[in-house]
Amino acid sequence: MQVFKFGGASVKDANGVKNLASVLKKVGYKNTLIVVSAMGKTTNALEVVIHNYFNNKNELQSSLQEVKKYHNAILLDLFENEQHTVFKDISNLFDELNRFLNSNKSPDYNFVYDQIIGYGELVSTLIISNYLNEIGLKNQWLDVREFIKTDNYYRRANVNWDDTQSLINANFNTSTLNITQGFLGSDSNNFTTTLGREGSDYTAAIFAYCLNAESVTIWKDVPGVLNADPRYFENAQLLNNISYREAIELAFYGASVIHPKTLQPLQRKEIPLYVKSFINPEEPGTKVGKGSPLEPNIPCFIVKKNQVLISLSSLDFSYIVEENISEIFSLLHLYKMKVDVIQNSAISFSVCVDNIYNNLEKLLHHLKAKFNVTCHENVSLYTIRNYSESSIQQLEHGKTILLKQLTQGTVQIVTL
C-alpha cells in the first residue's frame, strides 16, 4: 500500500481536481489510498457558518449558501451531465447539515464545531471520487468515520488505536484505489470528531500505520519541506532529506508542512514520508526517514503568529517553586492552552501559549488571584533549529524582543 494525501490547496477548483487525476496517472495509483482535505478555504467558510449559528442566525443560511455555491461551481466544471448522481449526493449532504443546524440542542461549541466542519471533507471526497470514476480511475469512496475511532475530545480528538486497527483490518479492501477524508474520526456514539487543524496529514499516517504501508506522500503546492515558510522568510531553501527526529522537532515547534502528530506512527514502523509538489509530481521532493541527516545542513526557521505571552511573579516576592509551577500547569491544562515556550527564574515564570479555545480571560482571572500577571497578546514566536549567530541576528533585526531562550540546537524568540 501507498498513502497519498492531498490538501485543500491542491483541490481548490476543478482544475485542481483534474490535476490530482493527472498526478495519479503520472506516478501510479495501484494499491493506493488517497486522503483528501476540504477544498480550498472551505474549512474557513464553514467556521463562518458555525459562528453565525451561535452568534448571527440571520446570516446563517446565506453563509451556508456560499459554501454550496462554491462546490456547485466545481461540480458544473467537472461534470457535463447535470443529471449525474453526484449532484444529488452532494445536495443530500447539505440537506443533512441543514437538519443538524435545525435540530441540534447541544450548546457545546466544540461538539457543534466538529459536527459541522467535517462536511467540507465529505463533500470534497465525494466530488473527487465521482470524477475519478467518471474518467476511468475506478475507486471506492470510504467514510473515514467508520474506520478511525477516537475519544470525544472534540476539535482535538485522541485516536483509539485498538478499535481503529480492528476496523481497518476487518473492512479495508487493499486491492483497489480508495479515497477517504482527512481530519475526521468518530467517537463511541458515532458523533463526528476532528483531529485538530491540518489533521489530514495525521489521518494519512494513521492509515499507513494500520495498513503497514510502504510510504506516505503529502502533495503540496511547494517543492517539498523548506527550511522556512516563504510567506514570512526570503530565500527559503528545499530540504532534500530530514530524519524523523528532526522532522518531529520542526513539527513540534510549528512547521506548517507536517502535522505534529503525523510522524510518530510512521517512525514506529519506519514508514518513509515524502513531501512532493503536485505541480511537478515527478520531482523528488523531500524524504523524511530513519537516520536521514539534514541535507543541506542549514538553519530552519519557524514562526507562529497570534500567540500569547503570559508573565507571572509572586505577589510577595517569594520563590516560584514546584508547588506554584504545578498549579500553573494545572490551570493551563484546565483552560486547554497549548504551551509553546516556558521560562522561569527565582521569582518569575513566563509561558507562551496558543489560545486555541479562547479561554484566555478565564485563565488570567484565575491566575491573578495568586500572581502578578502581565499579558501580551498577538505576539510572534520564532524558532530556529540548527541555528547560527548570523541567523539569530538576522531574525532579531528591527524587532522588539520579549523573551529569548537558547538550548542546544534551538533558539526561541518571542517578539511584539
N, C-alpha and C positions, 0 to 999 in steps of 0.2 A: 504494500500500500504506500501511496504517497499522498500527502495532505497539502492542498493549496488553500491559501486564504487571500481573498480579495477584499480590500477596504472600500469604504464609501466613495472615495475619490476616483477609484477605478471604474465604478459603475454609476457615475453621476448623471448619465444621459444615455440615449440609445446608442450613440457611437461607442460609449464605454462598454456597454453590454456586448456589442459586436466585436470590440477589441478583446474582451475576455474570451470569446469563442475563438478568435484568431490566435491568442496565446495558447489555448488548449491544443489547437491544431499544430502549432509550431513545436511545442515541447512534449506533446503526448499526454494522453489522459487515461491510459489503461490502469485499472485498479486505483482509481483516484477518488478522493473525497474533496469536494470544494466547499469551503466555509465562506460565507459572504455576509458583509455588513449591510446596514441600511444604505440606501442610495443617496449620494451627495450629502446634503445638510439635513436630511430627513429627521435625524435624532434631535437636532436643534429645533426643527419645526414642530415636532411632537412635544418638546418641552414647552413651547408656547401654548400648545393645546392644554397641557397639564396646568400651566399657570392660569390660563383662562378658566379652566374647570373649577379651580379653587377661588380665584380672585375676580374674574370678569366674565360671568356667564353670558353676557350679551355678545361677546366676541368669540365664544366657544365654537359655534358652528362655522363661522367664517374662517377661523384658523384651521379647522379640520378640513374645510373645503379646499384650502390652499394645498394641503398635503395630497388630497385626492387629485386635484388638477395637475399637479407636478407629475404624479405617476401615470395619470391618464395620457399626458402628452408623450411620455416614453412608450407607453403601450401602442399608441397610434403610429409612432415612428417605427416600431418593431414588427407590428402585425398588420398586414394589408386587409385581412378579413376581420371586420369589426364584430362578426358573429363568433369569432374564436372563443372557446370556453374560458380562456384566461381572463377575459373582460368580466365575465360573471363571477369567476373565482375571486378576483380582486374586489369586486363590488361586495361580495359576501363577507370578506374580511373587514371592510369598512363598516358594513352593517353590524357585524359582531362587536366592533369597537364602539359603535354608537349605542348598542344595547347595554354595554358595560357603563358608559357615561350616564345613561338614563336610570340604571338600576342600582348602581353601587351605593352602599350605605356606609362604607368604611371612611372615617375621617383621616386615616393614617396616610400621610403624604407619600411615604416611601413605598408602601404597598400599592397605592394607586399609580405611582410613577412606573413601577415595574409592569403593571397590567396594561398600561397604555403604550409605553415606549417600545415594547417588543414588536409592535405591528410594523415598524419600519423594516425589520429583518424579515418578517414573514412575507410582506408584500414584495420586497426586492428578490428574495429567492424564488418565489412563485413565478414572477415575471421571467427571471433568468432561466429557470428550469424549463418553462414552456418554450422560450425562444430557442434554447439548445435542442430540444426535441423537434422543434419546427424545422431546423436546418440540418437535422440528421445526427446530432450528437445525443444519442439516446441516454437518458439519465433517470434516476429515481429521486424524487423530492422527499426529504425527511423532515419531520418536525423534531427539532433538537430537544424539545421539552420532554419527549418520550425516551430520551437517552441520557441526558445529563441531569442528575438529581442533586439537589442542594438542600441546605437548611433554609430557614425563612428570614435570613438577614437581608432584607430587601435592599436593592441597589448595590450591595457588595456581598453577594451570597458565597458561602463556602461549599465546595463540592463534596458530596458523599461518594467517595471513590469506590467503595464496595458495590453500592447499588448501581452506580454508573457503569462500572466494569461488567457487572452481570447483565445489564440491559443491552449493552453493546455486543457482548458475546452472543446473546440469545437472538438478537433482532437485526443485526447489521449484515448486509449482503456485500461482501468484499469483491465480488466478481463483476460489479457494474460501476458505472460512473454515478456517484451520489452527490447531491447538493443539499446543504443544510445551512442553518442560520448561525452566525456567531453571536456572542454576548449573552445568550439566553439559557435558562435552565428551568426547572420546576421543583417546587417543594413537595413534601409528603402529601399535601392536599391538592396537588396538581395546579396550584397557582403559579403564574409565571414569576420567575426571579431573574435578576441580571447579575453579571459577574463583575460589574464596575465598568466605567467608561473605557473604551478601547479593549474591551474584554474579548473581542473576536479572535485575537491572536491566542489568547488563553484557551478558547474553545478548540482551536486547531491543535494545540498541544495536548489537551485532554484526550481528544480522539486518537492522536498519534500514539500517545502512551498506551491507551487501552487496545489499540489495534496493532501494536508493535510495528509501527510504520517505518519505512526506510528513511524518510526525510519529511520535513515540513518546509514549505516555501511560502513566504509572505510577499505578495506582489504589491509594490508601492509605486508612487509617482516620482521616486528618486532612484538613483542607480544602485543603492544599497544602503548600508549603515554608514552615515557620515560622522566625522569627528565633531560636528556642530550642526545645529539647526540653521539652515541657510536663511531662514526668515529673520534671524537675530544676529547672525555672525557672518562676516565676509570670508570668502575663500575657504569654504568648507571642503574637506577632502574625503574621498572614499576610503573606508577601511576594508581591506581585502579579506582579512582573517581576524577573528576575535575568539578568545577562549570562552567557554561557558561562564567561568568565574568573572572575567572582565565584563562580559555582557550583562550578567546579573547585577554587578556593581553599577553599570551605566543605567540599567533599567530601574534599580532601586532609587537612584538619585534623580530619575525623571526623564531619561532619554525617551523621546516620543516614538521612536521607531519600533521598539519592542516593549510589550506589556510586562510589568514587573513579575507577574506570576507565570509567564509563558515558559521561561527557561527551566524552571525547577523540574517539572516532569520529564522534559526532554533530556536533561542532564542525567537523571536517574537511569535512563535506558540508553544513554549515549546516542540519541537520535539527532543527526545534524539539522541545523536550521539554516535556511538560505533566505536572504533578503534580496529581492531582484526587482528590476524595473519592468512594469507592464507595458512601457513604451518600447523598450528594447529587450524583449524577453530572452534573447539568446546570449546576452552579455552575462558574465559570470556573477556579478553582484558581490555580496558579502557572505562568507561562510562562518557560522558560529559552531564550534565543535570542541571536542575534548583536546585540551592541551595546545590549541592553536595560539601561537604567540600573536600579540597585537602587531599587525602589519598594514601600513607603516607604523613605526613606533613614535607617535606624536601625541601632544596633549589633546584631550577630548573635553569639549565644553558643553555644559547643560544649563539651561535656565528654566526656572519655574516662576511664573508670574502670579500676581494676586495672592501672595502668601501673607501670613500674619505673624509678626514678631512680638512675643509677649515676654516682658522682663519683670521679674519678681525680686523683691527683697523683703526681709523680715521686718515686721513693724517695730521691734525693739532692738534691732541690730544684732540679734542672736544669729548663730550659725545656721545655714541651710544644711541640714543633715538628713540622714536616711529617712527619718520619720516624715520630714517635710516633703522630700522628693517622692516618697511612696504615695503621699496624699495627692500631690500634684498630678502624678501619672494616673491615679485612680480617677481624678476629675477629667483628665484628657480622654481617658477611655470612656467614661460616662457620657461625655458630650461628643464622642465619635470624631475626635480631632486626629488627623494623620500627622504624626510628628516627623519632621524632616531634619532638624538640627537641634541639638541641645548643647548648652554650655553653662557650667556653673563655677562659682568661686566660693569663698568662705561665707559671704552674706548675700549672694545674688544667684539667680537662676534665670536663664533665658532659653526660650524654646521657639522655634519657627514651625508653624503648623499650617496645614491646608484645611480651611474651614468648609469642608465639603457639605456638611449637613446644616450649615447656617445656625450653629449653636453658640456663636462667639459671645453674644451678650449674656447668655445664661452662665457660660463658663467664667467670664470676667466678674460677674456679680458674685459668684461663689468664691472666686479667688480673693476678691477684695475684702472678704471677711477676715482673712488671716495674713494678707501680704500687702505691701505697697506694690501697685501694679502700673506698669507703663505698657501701652499697646500701640504698635504701628501697623496699620492695615495697608494693603496694596503694595507690599514690598516685593522685591525680586530676590530670589535665591539662586545664586550662581554656584555651580560646582565644576571644578576642573579635575579630571582624573589624569594621572601621569603628567603632573604639572611641571613647569619650569618657572624660574624667576621672571623671565620675559613674558610668559603667558599670564602670570598674575598681574604684572604691571600693565599689560595691555588691557586686561579686564577691568582693573580698578580706575583707569584713566577717566577723569571727569565725573566720577560717581561719589555719592555720599555713603561711606561705609558705616553700617550699624553694628555688624558682627562679622568677625573673621575667625576661621578655625582651620588649622593645618594639621593633618595627620600624614603618615607615610603614604604617599601616592595620591592623596586627595586634599584639595583645599575647597572650603565652602565660604562664601561671602554673601551677606545679606545687605542689600542696598535699597535706598529710597528710590 
